[in-house]
């Protein structure tokens, strides 16, 4: 399968490397020192699931230089979705599809407006990975899973083809029968994890060991669950308890990607996470004081140190 990875950070770099190692034709789109390192020395993934070393990779900073592909793994930050979508339109012009593996729940609709619903699938990535150094992806823990599926009018056969390629590469991949529900399930957990770790500036172990922070984390999830139900996504009563068990199983040192961005002085995805929950709750007439407060506390840092 010919695959373009748009955004070769933790998610795109890890899964793209495994797909390339398995023999797929993968081209990575990156920037700066990370791109320079990949061009000079390839890409390395450090992981308890097995190291991947690619001595040579096809890498560029210009999507326009890439020939049409079968699938685009779309892994850019949320503020880049719309401008990046226009740039990748030629990549899927011959029947290819875009699979956003991003935080939040808004990317598929944005991509569909730009590219057409028949070009967009839904994707969910479960992994803690980041760029440790230019050309090096570090994977924390053993969780590394993908869920992919088509929306009501989407190309289901394309979703199946990508999942088959991922499985053949040794990736834990699942074809989701209801990808919108899967996106919201992740959104419930991610909003709480990203928001509370950022507000307290602590990793998972410290957060769950403190009774007040733990209650705040659970309360944030319950707010997102209520918003999801108003959006027509039925998230069962037992879901939160299951997510708390998942939370307790995470490596103690695990940090959200947004906390990494915050401590590095980078721009934050908060407007599309806790901020989006607060916005949707307001429209629906729901109370979301935890997410509203988290977003208020993070607003001064949303544009990064320069902002």
C-alpha positions in Angstrom: 0.0 0.0 0.0 1.2 3.5 -0.8 0.8 5.7 2.2 1.6 9.4 3.0 2.1 10.3 6.7 1.3 14.0 7.1 2.9 14.9 10.4 5.7 12.4 11.4 5.5 13.0 15.2 4.7 10.4 17.8 1.6 8.9 16.1 2.6 9.3 12.5 6.3 8.4 13.1 5.5 5.3 15.1 2.8 3.7 12.9 4.3 5.0 9.7 7.7 3.3 10.6 6.0 0.0 11.3 4.1 0.1 8.0 7.3 1.0 6.1 9.3 -1.8 7.8 6.6 -4.2 6.6 7.2 -3.2 3.0 4.6 -0.6 2.4 5.6 2.4 0.3 5.5 5.2 2.9 6.5 8.8 2.5 6.7 11.1 5.6 6.0 14.8 5.7 7.8 16.6 8.4 9.6 19.9 9.1 12.8 21.3 10.5 15.4 19.3 12.4 13.2 16.2 12.4 13.0 16.2 8.6 16.7 16.9 8.2 17.6 14.0 10.5 15.3 11.6 8.7 16.8 12.6 5.4 20.3 12.2 6.7 20.1 9.1 8.9 16.6 7.6 8.5 14.0 7.0 11.3 14.3 5.0 14.5 11.5 4.0 16.9 12.4 3.1 20.4 9.7 0.8 21.9 9.1 -2.0 24.4 7.1 -3.6 21.5 10.3 -3.8 19.5 12.7 -1.3 18.0 12.2 -0.2 14.4 15.2 1.1 12.4 14.7 2.5 9.0 18.1 3.5 7.6 16.5 5.3 4.7 13.1 6.9 4.4 11.3 9.0 1.9 10.7 12.3 3.6 9.7 15.8 2.4 8.2 19.0 3.7 6.1 19.5 0.6 2.9 17.4 0.1 2.7 18.7 -3.4 5.9 16.7 -4.2 4.2 13.4 -3.4 2.4 11.3 -6.1 -1.2 10.2 -5.4 -1.4 7.6 -2.6 -3.9 4.9 -1.4 -4.1 6.4 2.1 -3.0 9.5 4.0 -2.4 9.2 7.7 -3.3 12.7 8.7 -1.5 13.5 12.0 -1.1 17.3 12.1 -2.0 19.4 15.1 -5.6 20.5 15.2 -5.1 24.1 14.2 -3.5 22.9 10.9 -6.3 20.8 9.7 -8.0 23.1 7.2 -4.8 24.5 5.6 -3.2 21.1 5.4 -6.4 19.6 4.0 -6.2 21.8 0.9 -2.6 20.8 0.3 -3.2 17.1 0.4 -6.2 17.1 -2.0 -4.1 16.0 -5.0 -2.8 13.0 -3.0 -6.3 11.4 -2.9 -7.5 12.6 -6.3 -7.3 9.1 -7.8 -9.4 7.3 -5.2 -7.2 7.5 -2.1 -8.5 8.3 1.4 -7.5 10.5 4.3 -7.6 9.0 7.8 -7.2 11.6 10.6 -5.5 10.2 13.6 -5.8 13.2 15.7 -7.2 14.5 19.0 -10.7 15.9 19.2 -13.8 15.0 17.2 -13.9 17.8 14.6 -11.3 16.8 12.0 -13.3 14.4 9.9 -16.1 17.0 9.2 -13.5 19.6 8.3 -11.7 17.3 5.9 -15.0 16.2 4.3 -15.9 19.8 3.6 -12.6 20.3 1.8 -12.1 16.9 0.2 -15.5 15.3 0.0 -17.1 12.7 2.2 -16.0 9.9 -0.1 -12.4 10.7 0.6 -12.5 10.7 4.5 -12.4 7.9 7.0 -12.3 8.1 10.8 -9.3 7.0 12.8 -8.5 6.7 16.4 -4.9 6.1 17.7 -4.1 4.9 21.2 -0.5 5.4 22.0 1.9 7.5 24.1 4.7 8.4 21.7 6.7 11.5 20.9 9.8 12.8 19.1 12.6 12.2 21.6 15.2 13.7 19.3 15.3 14.6 15.6 14.8 11.3 13.7 13.9 9.3 16.9 10.4 8.4 18.1 10.1 7.2 21.7 7.1 5.0 22.6 6.2 4.8 26.3 4.5 1.7 27.6 3.0 -1.1 25.4 -0.3 0.5 24.2 -0.2 1.0 20.5 -3.5 0.5 18.8 -5.5 1.9 15.8 -9.2 1.9 15.1 -10.4 2.8 11.6 -13.8 2.9 10.0 -16.0 4.6 7.5 -18.8 7.0 8.2 -22.3 6.5 6.8 -21.4 7.5 3.3 -17.7 6.7 3.4 -15.7 4.1 1.5 -15.8 1.1 3.8 -13.6 -1.0 1.5 -10.8 1.5 1.9 -11.0 1.3 5.7 -10.8 -2.5 5.5 -7.8 -2.3 3.1 -5.9 0.0 5.5 -6.6 -2.2 8.5 -5.5 -5.3 6.7 -2.2 -3.5 5.8 -1.7 -2.4 9.4 -2.4 -5.9 10.7 0.1 -7.4 8.3 2.7 -4.9 9.7 2.1 -6.3 13.2 0.0 -3.3 14.3 -2.9 -3.9 16.7 -5.6 -2.5 14.3 -9.4 -2.9 14.3 -12.0 -2.1 11.8 -14.6 -0.2 13.7 -18.3 -0.6 12.9 -19.2 2.8 14.5 -16.2 5.1 14.1 -18.0 8.2 15.4 -18.7 6.4 18.7 -15.1 5.3 18.9 -13.9 8.9 18.3 -16.2 10.1 21.2 -15.0 7.3 23.5 -11.4 8.6 23.1 -12.6 12.2 23.4 -14.1 11.5 26.8 -10.8 10.2 28.2 -8.5 12.5 26.3 -10.2 15.8 27.3 -9.9 14.8 30.9 -6.3 13.5 30.7 -4.9 16.4 28.6 -6.8 19.0 30.6 -6.0 17.9 34.1 -2.4 17.0 33.5 -1.9 20.4 32.0 -3.7 22.3 34.7 -1.7 20.5 37.4 1.5 20.1 35.4 1.9 16.5 36.5 2.0 13.1 34.8 -0.5 10.2 35.3 0.9 8.8 38.5 0.8 12.0 40.4 -2.6 12.9 39.1 -4.3 9.6 40.1 -2.6 9.5 43.5 -4.1 12.8 44.6 -7.8 12.4 45.6 -8.8 15.9 44.5 -7.1 15.6 41.1 -8.6 12.1 40.6 -12.1 13.4 41.3 -11.5 16.3 38.9 -10.4 13.9 36.2 -13.5 11.7 36.6 -15.8 14.8 36.7 -14.3 16.1 33.5 -15.0 12.7 31.8 -18.6 12.8 33.0 -19.1 16.2 31.5 -17.8 15.0 28.1 -20.0 12.0 28.3 -23.1 14.2 28.8 -22.1 16.4 25.9 -21.6 13.3 23.7 -25.1 12.1 24.6 -26.5 15.5 23.5 -24.6 15.1 20.2 -26.3 11.8 19.7 -23.5 9.5 20.8 -24.8 7.1 23.5 -21.9 6.4 25.9 -23.0 3.8 28.4 -23.3 4.3 32.1 -20.4 1.8 32.8 -18.0 3.5 30.4 -16.5 5.9 32.9 -15.7 3.2 35.4 -13.9 1.3 32.7 -11.9 4.4 31.8 -10.9 4.9 35.4 -9.5 1.3 35.3 -7.6 2.2 32.1 -6.3 5.3 33.8 -5.0 3.3 36.7 -3.1 1.0 34.3 -1.1 3.7 32.5 2.6 4.2 33.2 3.0 6.6 36.1 5.3 8.8 34.0 2.9 9.1 31.1 2.2 12.7 30.2 -0.4 14.0 27.7 0.9 15.4 24.4 -0.6 18.7 25.4 1.4 18.8 28.6 4.5 18.2 26.6 3.5 21.1 24.4 2.8 23.3 27.4 6.1 22.7 29.1 7.9 23.3 25.8 6.2 26.6 25.3 4.4 25.4 22.2 0.9 26.1 21.0 -1.9 24.1 22.7 -4.9 22.1 21.3 -7.0 23.2 24.3 -9.6 25.1 22.1 -10.5 21.8 20.4 -10.5 19.7 23.6 -11.6 21.2 26.9 -12.6 24.4 25.1 -14.7 22.5 22.6 -16.5 20.6 25.5 -17.3 23.9 27.2 -18.6 25.3 23.9 -20.8 22.3 23.1 -22.1 22.2 26.6 -23.1 25.8 26.5 -25.0 25.3 23.2 -26.8 22.3 24.7 -27.7 24.1 28.0 -25.5 21.7 30.0 -23.2 22.6 32.9 -19.5 21.8 32.3 -17.7 23.7 35.1 -14.6 21.5 35.2 -13.8 21.8 31.5 -14.7 25.5 31.5 -12.3 26.1 34.4 -9.5 24.0 32.8 -9.9 26.0 29.6 -9.9 29.3 31.4 -6.7 28.3 33.2 -5.0 27.3 29.9 -6.1 30.2 27.7 -3.1 32.3 28.5 -0.9 29.6 27.1 -2.9 28.5 24.0 -0.7 30.3 21.6 2.5 29.1 23.2 5.2 31.1 24.9 5.3 33.6 22.1 1.6 34.2 22.4 
